[in-house]
Amino acid sequence: MAFDADILLDRRRLKKSIFRWRVLAAVAVVIAIIIAFKHSGAGDVVWGEAGPRIVEVNIEGVITEDPYLLDALEQVEEDRDVVGVIVHINSPGGTMVGGEVLFESLRRIGETRPIVAEMGTVAASGGYMTAIAADHIVARRGTVTGSIGVIFQSMNFTGTLEKLGVEPLTVKSGPLKAVPNPFEPIDDVARTAMDSLISDMFSVFVDMVAERRGMDSDTVRRLADGRVYTGQQAVANGLIDEIGGRREALRWLQEEKGVAPDLAVVPLEIDYPEDSFMEAFFEGNIGKMLSSEGLNLDGLLTVWQPE
């Protein structure tokens, strides 16, 4: 009898163990289905939840080329349930190309939906370039904006190297290859070539502002000497439309563009891989803290860098 009791007890334990494993397997299947649905983009809807809504695009920190952000914006462009877009900007700018592609992506959305830009603490240089992609711009009185311009930075170590008795050797195919070079002085020909780059991209920036803000190029060039403006000064100079924040942005969408007042504002979800998410976090959040100490960015920059 004791032997039969032991067998019965073992069977009960086995049944409990099998039941637990079945529960765990069911949970794993459900999780896998959720993950697969999240990444499938089913229904061509940005968040897998149908219905009219306003999308909030949050631009924080240094602006560079971000393919994951651009992919998310392309989904917004294709999603007809998105009836309006709010772009919140808190950025000193970044690379010229980063600002340019972001501007163009937002303008493609703006061809069919109204966009309003809401400036935070800083929306300067490339941050302002992002804002002018919107149809209406609001900012706080103390917002730092403007800084319309392009820079190209390098260093010259030749004096230090001479003091150390070090003579750098550079062999190159032409006099303007790898110019500016921190290990050789820049001559007039090289400086003229660099000025040409800056002038060309500056004209692009000026033309973008003139077109989007309905201003003539001479007026924009007068304002585009690199200085920053407060929100109040920006309104007075026609660079933005009004003082305010989220309330004013929503009111403009509702009163001027007929967006229903009861629609939800849904944050844009960007599908970053884990490593790319951490990279974006450091570029956006840590990078902006370093912006006043000089940005480690390549190429032509449209960024506000206070000393």
C-alpha positions in Angstrom: 0.0 0.0 0.0 2.8 2.4 0.8 4.3 1.6 -2.6 1.0 2.5 -4.3 0.8 5.8 -2.3 4.4 6.7 -3.4 3.4 6.1 -7.1 0.3 8.2 -6.7 2.3 11.1 -5.1 4.8 11.0 -7.9 2.1 11.1 -10.5 0.6 14.2 -8.8 4.0 15.9 -8.8 4.5 15.1 -12.4 1.1 16.5 -13.4 1.8 19.7 -11.5 5.2 20.0 -13.2 3.7 19.4 -16.7 1.0 22.0 -15.9 3.6 24.6 -14.9 5.6 24.0 -18.1 2.4 24.3 -20.2 1.6 27.6 -18.6 5.1 28.9 -19.2 4.9 27.7 -22.8 1.6 29.5 -23.3 3.0 32.7 -21.9 6.0 32.4 -24.2 3.8 32.0 -27.2 1.7 35.0 -26.3 4.8 37.1 -25.8 6.2 36.0 -29.2 2.9 36.9 -30.9 2.9 40.4 -29.3 6.5 41.0 -30.4 5.9 39.8 -33.9 2.8 42.0 -34.2 4.7 45.0 -32.9 7.4 44.6 -35.5 5.1 43.6 -38.4 3.6 47.0 -39.0 0.3 45.3 -39.5 -2.4 47.5 -41.1 0.0 50.3 -42.1 -0.9 52.0 -38.9 1.9 53.7 -36.9 0.9 52.2 -33.5 -1.3 49.3 -34.4 -4.3 51.2 -33.1 -6.7 52.6 -35.7 -8.5 55.9 -35.4 -7.8 59.6 -36.0 -5.1 61.1 -33.8 -2.4 63.7 -33.5 1.2 62.6 -33.5 3.9 64.2 -31.4 7.4 64.1 -32.8 10.0 64.8 -30.1 13.4 66.2 -31.4 15.9 66.3 -28.6 19.6 67.0 -28.5 22.0 67.0 -31.4 20.4 66.4 -34.8 22.2 63.9 -37.0 21.2 61.5 -39.7 18.8 59.0 -38.0 17.4 56.3 -40.3 15.2 55.0 -37.5 13.5 58.4 -37.0 13.1 58.8 -40.7 11.5 55.4 -41.0 9.0 56.3 -38.3 8.2 59.6 -40.0 7.7 57.8 -43.3 5.1 55.6 -41.5 3.4 58.8 -40.3 3.4 60.0 -43.9 1.6 56.9 -45.0 -0.9 56.7 -42.1 -4.0 58.5 -43.1 -5.4 58.3 -39.6 -2.8 60.9 -38.5 -4.7 64.2 -38.9 -2.0 66.5 -37.4 1.5 66.6 -36.2 3.1 68.5 -33.3 6.9 68.7 -33.4 8.4 69.5 -30.0 12.0 70.8 -30.4 14.7 71.1 -27.8 17.9 71.1 -29.8 20.9 73.3 -30.5 21.1 71.9 -34.0 23.7 69.5 -35.5 24.9 68.5 -38.9 23.6 70.3 -42.0 22.6 67.1 -43.7 20.9 65.8 -40.5 18.8 69.0 -40.4 18.1 68.9 -44.1 16.8 65.4 -44.3 14.7 65.9 -41.2 13.2 69.1 -42.7 12.4 67.3 -46.0 10.8 64.3 -44.2 8.5 66.6 -42.2 7.6 68.6 -45.3 6.5 65.4 -47.0 4.1 64.9 -44.1 3.1 68.6 -44.3 1.9 68.2 -47.8 -1.2 66.4 -46.6 -1.4 67.2 -42.8 -1.0 70.4 -40.8 2.2 70.6 -38.7 2.8 72.9 -35.7 6.3 73.3 -34.1 6.5 73.8 -30.3 9.9 75.1 -29.3 11.3 74.2 -25.9 14.4 75.7 -24.1 16.5 75.7 -27.3 15.6 75.5 -31.0 18.6 77.1 -32.6 20.3 76.6 -36.0 19.4 73.1 -37.1 16.7 73.1 -34.5 15.3 76.2 -36.1 15.6 74.5 -39.5 13.4 71.7 -38.1 10.9 74.2 -36.9 10.4 76.0 -40.2 9.2 72.7 -41.7 6.0 73.3 -39.7 3.1 75.5 -40.8 3.0 77.3 -37.5 5.7 77.9 -34.8 5.1 78.6 -31.2 7.8 79.3 -28.6 8.2 80.4 -25.0 9.3 84.0 -24.3 12.6 82.6 -23.0 13.2 80.1 -25.8 16.6 80.5 -27.5 16.2 80.2 -31.3 17.6 81.6 -34.5 21.4 81.2 -35.0 20.7 80.8 -38.7 24.1 79.8 -40.2 26.6 77.2 -41.1 30.0 76.5 -39.6 33.0 74.2 -40.3 35.5 73.7 -37.5 39.0 72.5 -37.3 42.2 73.1 -35.2 45.7 74.2 -36.0 48.5 72.5 -34.0 51.4 73.7 -36.0 52.6 76.2 -33.3 52.5 73.5 -30.6 54.3 71.1 -32.9 57.1 73.6 -33.6 57.6 74.1 -29.9 57.9 70.4 -29.4 60.3 70.0 -32.3 57.9 67.9 -34.3 57.6 68.3 -38.0 54.6 66.6 -39.5 54.9 65.0 -43.0 51.9 64.9 -45.3 51.9 63.5 -48.8 48.7 64.2 -50.8 47.4 64.2 -54.4 46.5 67.9 -54.5 46.9 71.1 -52.5 43.3 71.1 -51.3 43.2 67.5 -50.3 42.4 67.0 -46.6 42.0 70.8 -46.0 41.8 72.0 -43.3 44.5 69.9 -41.8 45.4 70.6 -38.1 49.0 69.7 -38.9 49.6 72.4 -41.5 48.8 76.1 -41.7 45.9 77.1 -43.9 46.7 79.3 -46.9 44.5 81.8 -48.8 43.6 79.2 -51.5 42.4 76.7 -48.9 40.5 79.4 -46.9 38.7 80.5 -50.1 37.7 76.9 -50.8 36.3 76.5 -47.3 34.5 79.9 -47.5 32.9 78.6 -50.7 31.5 75.6 -48.9 30.1 77.7 -46.1 28.6 80.3 -48.5 26.9 77.6 -50.6 25.2 75.9 -47.6 24.4 79.2 -46.0 22.5 80.3 -49.1 20.5 77.0 -48.9 19.6 77.7 -45.3 18.6 81.3 -46.1 16.4 80.2 -49.0 14.7 77.6 -46.8 13.8 80.3 -44.2 12.7 82.8 -46.8 10.4 80.3 -48.5 8.9 78.9 -45.3 8.5 82.2 -43.5 7.3 84.2 -46.5 10.2 86.7 -46.2 12.6 88.1 -48.8 16.2 86.8 -48.8 17.7 90.2 -47.9 15.6 90.3 -44.7 16.6 86.8 -43.8 20.3 87.5 -44.4 20.0 90.6 -42.1 18.7 88.3 -39.4 21.0 85.5 -40.2 24.3 86.8 -38.8 24.6 83.8 -36.5 23.0 85.5 -33.5 20.3 83.8 -31.3 17.0 85.4 -30.5 14.6 85.0 -27.6 11.1 83.8 -28.4 9.8 87.4 -28.0 12.5 88.7 -30.4 11.8 85.9 -32.9 8.1 86.8 -33.0 8.9 90.5 -33.6 11.3 89.5 -36.5 8.8 87.1 -38.1 10.9 84.0 -37.4 8.1 82.4 -35.4 4.4 83.0 -35.1 3.4 83.3 -31.5 4.4 82.9 -27.9 3.0 79.8 -26.2 3.3 76.1 -25.7 1.2 72.9 -26.1 -2.1 74.7 -25.4 -1.5 77.2 -28.2 -0.2 74.5 -30.6 -3.4 72.5 -30.1 -5.6 75.5 -30.4 -4.0 76.4 -33.7 -4.6 72.9 -35.0 -8.2 73.0 -33.9 -9.2 76.6 -34.8 -7.1 77.1 -38.0 -7.0 73.5 -39.4 -10.3 72.0 -38.1 -8.7 69.2 -36.1 -11.2 67.8 -33.6 -10.6 68.9 -30.0 -11.1 65.5 -28.5 -8.3 63.7 -30.4 -5.5 62.1 -28.5 -1.9 63.3 -28.9 0.2 60.1 -29.4 4.0 60.1 -29.1 5.8 58.9 -32.2 7.3 55.4 -31.5 10.7 54.9 -33.1 11.8 51.3 -33.5 15.4 51.4 -32.4 17.4 48.2 -32.0 18.8 47.9 -28.5 22.3 49.1 -29.4 21.0 51.9 -31.6 18.6 53.0 -28.8 21.4 53.4 -26.4 23.5 55.3 -29.0 20.5 57.6 -29.7 20.1 58.1 -26.0 23.7 59.2 -25.5 23.7 61.4 -28.7 20.4 63.0 -27.7 20.6 63.4 -24.0 24.3 63.2 -23.2 25.3 64.9 -26.4 23.2 68.0 -25.7 25.0 68.4 -22.4 28.3 68.5 -24.3 27.1 70.9 -26.9 28.5 74.0 -25.1 31.9 72.3 -25.0 32.3 71.7 -28.7 30.6 69.0 -30.6 32.4 66.0 -32.0 30.6 66.1 -35.3 31.9 65.6 -38.9 31.0 67.7 -41.9 29.3 71.1 -42.2 27.4 72.0 -39.0 24.4 74.1 -38.4 24.5 74.2 -34.6 24.6 76.8 -31.9 27.7 76.4 -29.8 28.0 79.0 -27.0 31.5 79.3 -25.5 
